[in-house]
Amino acid sequence: MPLTRFRKLHDVARRLLPSSAGSTGVVFALTLPIMVGMAGLGIDTGLWYQTKRELQTQADAAALAGAYERFANNAAGVTAASFADAVRNGYAGASIVVNNPPTSGLLAGNVNAVEVIMTTSRNPILSVLQLNGAVVITARAVATAQTSASGSTCVLALEKTAGDAIKISGNANVNMPGCVLHSNSSSSIGADFTGNAVLTADAVKSAGGHKVTGSTTVNLTNGFSDYVAPLPDPFETLTIPALGSCLATNPHYVANQPVTLSPGTYCGKMQIDSQATVKLNPGTYYINKGDLVINGQANVTCNCVGESDGVTIILTSNGAAGEIGIVDIQGGATVNLRAPTGDTSNPFNGILFYQDRNAELKNSQFEGNASMNLTGILYFPKGHVE
């Protein structure tokens, strides 16, 4: 067959073969919406994941804030604290539910735990053809706060913000084996140790930080713990009963005239002069609208017989808060007092000094060179204790 005829047959056959160009265009047109939809879904999913992360951060912060309030026995402030911390972390418009105790999970029913559930919704932007309606995004967090169980807290500073809430300075030698000193202050120097002081204790804990300067020696079995949960006021629900009539007004006890006092209400300032000797029979003493001042060289003791006998001295006022007094034990005084420990029905059992929580900020002083043997709780919730 001539070559020219072969070429003509080849050309005819090639024209009869199906063309692939048209079919590719059809397939591309059919799959394009799917590819665009998948890409849009991927972008939308990334945006929703980012929203989820932000929502979880807000829920975590809210749960922690609520747990700290619950730990501080402020159940009424749990919800407000949770909302406030959620806002600080970007909360804006999502549904938020605060449960104390949690309603589900491992800590369901635990009154010390706080559950926060946050919910929001997002409409699809690029994947609207693939999804019908908005996507619901939820974050849940549960938190509970607790302090370390090591040691026994025997010094607790209730002040929440001021620096030096606990301060040991000068030449003080504080020996408290097995004792934890705990500061509720969130200050960067919630506990301060300076000068030539010496402290021996189990641990020092602070809701903020601590500082050690000078030649201070700190001997701690379990060291420092900063930024721990604050401790609740152990006596915040304790109330002072109605005061009785005055056994004495502005009582003043002078040198070389020994006296034995009975429990009851004493009105105005109680002054115990140098060289005076005063014995306190077991019971509760209320000092109404006045200070307790024990001068140097005075001798004050508990006239206790049984091992559980003791005294409680309460500084209060049935008038203005500014009239609530302080304790001033001056250098050179000899004071041997102990709190009652036998009657568990006594609300002041174990308490030696109790200052009314309504007191204004004042200083109570237990001064150097005094010989003091004080057994019991010293409770000054609104004042400084030096």
Order of alpha helices (4+ residues) and beta strands (2+ residues): alpha-alpha-alpha-beta-beta-beta-beta-beta-beta-beta-beta-beta-beta-beta-beta-beta-beta-beta-beta-beta-beta-beta-beta-beta-beta-beta-beta-beta-beta-beta-beta
